[in-house]
């Protein structure tokens, strides 16, 4: 069984479509580490797709914001405006789907998915030090998380945590790993291409991937929807 690991799609169907085309033939199931919606202009299209195609998903903070106003208090102005706009657009069925998404971690076969950290779905894990603080709580060999919009991989052992970069990783026995596929719809690591991972449990292999997409199309939809222009501009720079 091969898995396509996605995170932080953020209502960007142009990026999502590019990832699905780029990864075609290389996976059997799709899972998502949260934040289907927010920022971009096609939330219903993304959630409709998710309901039909995802094997499993956990909720992200933007998914949660559509039914928990307290979550909006943590957002900056542009993110809050986009979240409120998104809530007005969502169909009742899609809102119900988001409300029913489980809080991570969610165990699947020999791995688990989560949004922020194993302890807090809203916590950012950026550095090896961040991962070290939560590594005792990992219950699966491979752990996939999102939230930062940056691709990353970490090897967790008893004596510490080591960053592994963004190359292919072959999992070693008796070790734990944390992998961030990056963001499909709004990368923030300086590379504007849509980001994702492929995981092959039988081969114990995790591969980092990027897919170019029609950024101008996504930008035009954001502007036509009347969303903050910043959300369109940042797509061009991966920032």
N, C-alpha and C positions, 0 to 999 in steps of 0.2 A: 504494500500500500504506500503510495507516494502522496505527499501533502503539499499544497500551495498555501503558504502562510502569508496572510495579509494583515495590515493594520492601518488605522487612520486614513480611511478612504475619503472621508470628509466631503461627501456629496459631489465628488468629481468623477463623472462618468467617462470623460475623455481619458483620464488617467487609468481608470479601472478597465475600460475596454482595451487599452494598449497592453496592460499587464496580461489580461486573459489571452490576447493574441500572441504575445511574446512567450508565454509559458505553455501554450497549447501542446498537448501530447506528452507533457512532462509531469503530470500529476493525475491522481485519481479522486482526491477530495480537497475541498477548500475550507479553511478555517480563518477566522478573523479575530484579532486581539483588541477589537473595540474601536469606537468612534467611526461608525458608518456615516454619520452626518456632521453638519457644522461647516462653516466657512464658505463653501462653494454653493452652486445654485440648483442642484438637482437631487435634493434629499429623497423625494419619493421614488425616483428612478433607481437610486442606489438601494433603498430598502426593499423595493419590489424585487430587485435582483437577488438581494441577500435572502429573502424569504424562500426563493425558489432554488437557490444554488449552494448556500452554505451548509456544510456538514455540521458545523458548530461555531459559536461565537460567544464572546463575553461583552458586557457593556463597557463603554468608555465614558469619560466625564461629559462629553458633548451629547452622547446618547442619554445619559442620566439627566442632563439639564432640561430636557424637553418635558419632564414630569416632576422635577424637583427644583423649585425656584431657588433654594438655598445654594445649589451648585452654581447658579449664575453669578453669585456674589464673588466668586473666585476668578471670574473672567475679566479680561481687559475690555475696553470699550468696543473695539471692532468685533471681538469674539462674542460679546454679549448681544450686540446688534444682530449679528448673523444667527445666533441661537434663537433669539426671539422671532426673527423672520422665518426661520426653519420651522419652529413650532406652529406658526400660522399656516404653513404650507402642507404639513403632513396630514395624510388621510387618517381617519380613526383606526383603520386596520394596521397601518404602519406604526402609528403611535403605540398601539397595543403590543405590537411585536417588540419595539424598543423597550417598553416597560417590562416585558417578560424576559429580556436577556439576563442571564445569570451574572452575578458578580464573580470575577475570577478570584483565585485560580480555578480552572476547570480541567479536570484530568481526562485525557483522551489517550487510550492505549499506553505507550511508554513515555508520553510527554504531557505537558499541560500548557494552557494558554492563560494569559492574564493581561491586564491593561497597564497598570502602573507597577506596583510591587506586590509580592505575595501577602503583604500586610495591609496595603492601602492602595486602592485602585487609582487614586489621584497622586501618588508619589512618583517623582521623577527619578529614574535610575540612569545616571549619565556616566559616572566614573566607576573604576574598579572599587574604590572605597565605598561608593553607594551600594554596590552589589554585595560587598563583603558584609554589610550590616544585615542584609536579609538572607544571605546564603544558608544559614542554619535552618531556614524554614522551607527550603526546597524539598519536594517530595518525589520528583521525577528526574530522570537523567537529563532530559532536554526540556527547557522552559522557554517559552516564546512570549515576549512582552512588547508593548508599544509605548505610546504616550509622548516620547521625546521627539519623534519624527526624524530620528537619526539611526542609521544602521550601526549595529554594534554586536560584538560577541565577547563572552567572558567565560573563562574556565575557572570553576570553583573547586578548590581542594581544601583539605584540612588546614594546610599551612598558609592559605591565602587565596586571593583572586587575581587572575591575570587577564588583561585584555588581549584578544586574539586578532583584532583587525577585521577586515571585511572579505577575506578570501574564503575559499571552501574549507570546511572544517570536518575532519573525520573524528567522530566521537570515540573517546577512549573508555574502556571499561572502568568501573569504580570511580568515575568522575562525574561531576554535575556541571551543566552549562546553562547560560542564559543568553538568548539570542533576541535581538531586536531587528525585525525585517525592515525598519524604516517606515516611511509614510507613502502610501499609494498617491494620495491626493494633495499633499502639501509638504514635500520634503524640506528639511531645514538644515541640511548638512552641506550646503553649497553646490549640490548636484540637483538640478531641477527635474531630472528624469524620475518617473515613478519607481518606487522601490518595493521589493518583495523578496521572499525566501522560498526555496524548495527544500523539503525535508524527506529523505528516504530512510526510514527506520531500518529496513533490511540491510542496507549498505552502511548504516550509521553515518550518513553524510548530510551536511547542511551546506547549501549553496546560496550565496548572496547574488541578487540579480537586479538590473535596472532596465527600464523600458522607456524609450523616448515616446512622447505623446504630443498631441496638438494643444500646446499651451495657449495659443492665441484663441482657440475655440473656448476653452475653459474660462479664460479671462473675459471674453465677450459676454458669456452667459452671466458671470458675476456682475458685470457692469449693467447689463440689461435688467437684471433683477433689482437694481438699486442698492446692492450691498456695498460696504465700504471699499473704495478703490484700492486701498492697501492690500486687501485680500487677493485682488487680481494681480497687482504688481509683484508681490513676493513670489508668485509661482515662477516667474521668469528667472529668478536668481536662486531658487532653492533655499530661501532664507525665512 
